[in-house]
Amino acid sequence: MARSRTFDGIMIRRQTFPKRTVQATVLVVGEGDTEKAFLDYLKSLYVTRGCGVSVTVKNAHGKGPMNVVNTAIRQSRIGEYKVVAVLMDTDLQWTDNVVKLARKHRLCLIGATPCTDGLLLQILGAQVPEQSLQCKEALHARMHRKPFVKEAYLQDFSKQLLDEKSVNIPALRKLLELMAGLSPDS
């Protein structure tokens, strides 16, 4: 589409560009390497160019729930995000201070019980052990590779499987809502 304008009696055509739409911006901070890799994989499946959602995934590098929440708060100050969420294990207790701080800064807390490896086993329909270490061992044996890179999820975690399992797994449902730019109910 072009607009015409006269300049000293000469018609000049200027090209007009479509208006840009504001994207929904989402920050998701994972507790460690496994969380980051899985979140990156979800992002690659559900967030496409031009879909109106921009998702940033960060790694808090462990050190407990308070560090993960503080990392999310620090990262959220760097950019303007519509939604800020944290994916972390529930094997270490979330203290009242952690929950209060997260609420104060409007963070969405998503807990993986007992850990992200357990959440991944649950998605695969496998028995989930009660201890985190046993979950890690079971997941590593099931996937035949370390879950620290997003490519490790290609074979076992199809989009169809994730969509089906999100109906019954609240943590996964919340993650998929984030990938759509929605603010999940905390």
Order of alpha helices (4+ residues) and beta strands (2+ residues): beta-beta-beta-alpha-beta-alpha-beta-alpha-beta-alpha-alpha-alpha-alpha
